[in-house]
Amino acid sequence: MRGCRLSFAPAFALAFALLYLGRPVGWTLVYLDLVVGVAAWPALPRLGRALLLVGVLTLLASHWAALVLTGLGDGLPLLTLQPADRPWETWLVLPAAWALAAWAARRADAREVASATPPLDGHRR
């Protein structure tokens, strides 16, 4: 990504994923799905969008399930189902979100460079 000019959405998504790398394991990945999803959506093909939507809905369902368990008095998971001894969101979701945000940022930069390049004959279209 060195030398790339990023717009706000991919830059924020990458920074947000890095912020979550330093969080305690008990914290949930609130808004990570939203931030990375919005940044990656324009760069994804139709199948990629469908897979992203399924992944985001699955992660949101796990957060809602944790909230319901908290309301029922089954521990205090609040917004995450990941226990401290098996941080699956940290091992699975966070690297996947980082990779998706980095891929989308590279794609966005390639599209901007290609569209900003003037034609070789010097005439504007």
C-alpha positions as CSV (number, residue, x, y, z in Angstrom):
1,M,0.0,0.0,0.0
2,R,3.0,2.2,0.0
3,G,2.6,5.2,-2.3
4,C,-1.2,4.7,-2.6
5,R,-3.5,7.6,-2.2
6,L,-6.5,6.4,-0.3
7,S,-9.9,8.0,0.1
8,F,-11.5,8.4,3.5
9,A,-13.5,5.1,3.6
10,P,-10.6,2.7,3.0
11,A,-8.2,4.7,5.1
12,F,-10.7,4.8,8.0
13,A,-11.4,1.1,7.6
14,L,-7.7,0.2,7.8
15,A,-7.2,2.5,10.8
16,F,-10.2,1.1,12.6
17,A,-9.0,-2.5,12.1
18,L,-5.6,-1.5,13.6
19,L,-7.4,0.1,16.5
20,Y,-9.1,-3.1,17.3
21,L,-5.8,-5.1,17.2
22,G,-4.9,-3.4,20.5
23,R,-8.2,-3.9,22.3
24,P,-8.8,-6.3,25.2
25,V,-10.2,-9.7,24.1
26,G,-13.4,-9.1,26.1
27,W,-14.4,-6.2,23.9
28,T,-16.5,-6.8,20.9
29,L,-15.9,-5.7,17.3
30,V,-18.6,-3.1,17.4
31,Y,-19.0,-1.2,14.0
32,L,-16.1,-3.1,12.4
33,D,-18.5,-4.9,10.1
34,L,-20.2,-1.6,9.2
35,V,-17.0,0.3,8.6
36,V,-15.2,-2.4,6.5
37,G,-18.4,-3.3,4.7
38,V,-19.0,0.2,3.6
39,A,-15.4,0.6,2.5
40,A,-15.3,-2.7,0.6
41,W,-18.8,-2.7,-0.9
42,P,-18.0,-0.7,-4.1
43,A,-14.9,-2.8,-5.0
44,L,-16.7,-6.2,-4.6
45,P,-18.3,-8.2,-7.4
46,R,-21.9,-9.5,-6.9
47,L,-20.8,-12.8,-5.3
48,G,-18.4,-10.9,-3.0
49,R,-21.2,-8.6,-1.9
50,A,-23.4,-11.6,-1.1
51,L,-20.7,-13.2,0.9
52,L,-19.9,-10.0,2.8
53,L,-23.6,-9.6,3.6
54,V,-23.9,-13.1,4.9
55,G,-20.7,-12.6,7.0
56,V,-21.9,-9.3,8.5
57,L,-25.3,-10.7,9.3
58,T,-23.7,-13.7,11.0
59,L,-21.5,-11.5,13.1
60,L,-24.5,-9.2,14.0
61,A,-26.5,-12.3,15.0
62,S,-23.8,-13.4,17.3
63,H,-23.7,-10.0,18.9
64,W,-27.5,-10.0,19.4
65,A,-27.3,-13.6,20.8
66,A,-24.8,-12.4,23.3
67,L,-27.0,-9.5,24.3
68,V,-30.0,-11.8,24.8
69,L,-27.8,-14.1,26.9
70,T,-26.9,-11.2,29.1
71,G,-30.5,-10.2,29.5
72,L,-31.4,-13.8,30.5
73,G,-28.7,-13.7,33.2
74,D,-26.4,-16.3,31.5
75,G,-23.1,-14.6,32.4
76,L,-22.1,-11.2,31.2
77,P,-21.1,-11.5,27.5
78,L,-22.8,-8.1,26.6
79,L,-22.1,-7.9,22.9
80,T,-19.6,-10.7,22.2
81,L,-19.8,-14.5,22.4
82,Q,-16.0,-14.9,22.3
83,P,-14.5,-16.1,25.6
84,A,-11.1,-14.9,26.8
85,D,-9.6,-18.4,26.3
86,R,-10.9,-18.7,22.6
87,P,-11.0,-15.2,21.0
88,W,-12.5,-16.3,17.7
89,E,-13.4,-12.7,16.7
90,T,-9.8,-11.7,17.1
91,W,-8.4,-14.7,15.3
92,L,-11.0,-15.0,12.5
93,V,-13.0,-11.8,12.0
94,L,-10.3,-9.2,12.6
95,P,-7.7,-10.6,10.1
96,A,-10.5,-11.1,7.5
97,A,-11.7,-7.5,8.0
98,W,-8.1,-6.2,7.6
99,A,-7.5,-8.3,4.5
100,L,-10.8,-7.2,2.9
101,A,-10.1,-3.5,3.8
102,A,-6.6,-3.7,2.3
103,W,-7.9,-5.4,-0.8
104,A,-10.6,-2.8,-1.3
105,A,-8.2,0.0,-0.7
106,R,-5.8,-1.4,-3.5
107,R,-8.8,-1.8,-5.8
108,A,-10.0,1.8,-5.1
109,D,-6.6,3.2,-5.7
110,A,-6.3,1.3,-9.0
111,R,-9.7,2.6,-10.2
112,E,-8.8,6.2,-9.3
113,V,-5.4,6.1,-11.0
114,A,-7.0,4.5,-14.2
115,S,-9.7,7.1,-14.4
116,A,-7.4,10.1,-13.7
117,T,-5.0,9.2,-16.4
118,P,-5.4,11.4,-19.5
119,P,-5.7,9.7,-22.9
120,L,-2.4,9.2,-24.8
121,D,-3.4,11.4,-27.8
122,G,-3.9,14.4,-25.5
123,H,-7.6,15.0,-26.4
124,R,-10.3,15.0,-23.8
125,R,-13.2,12.7,-24.3
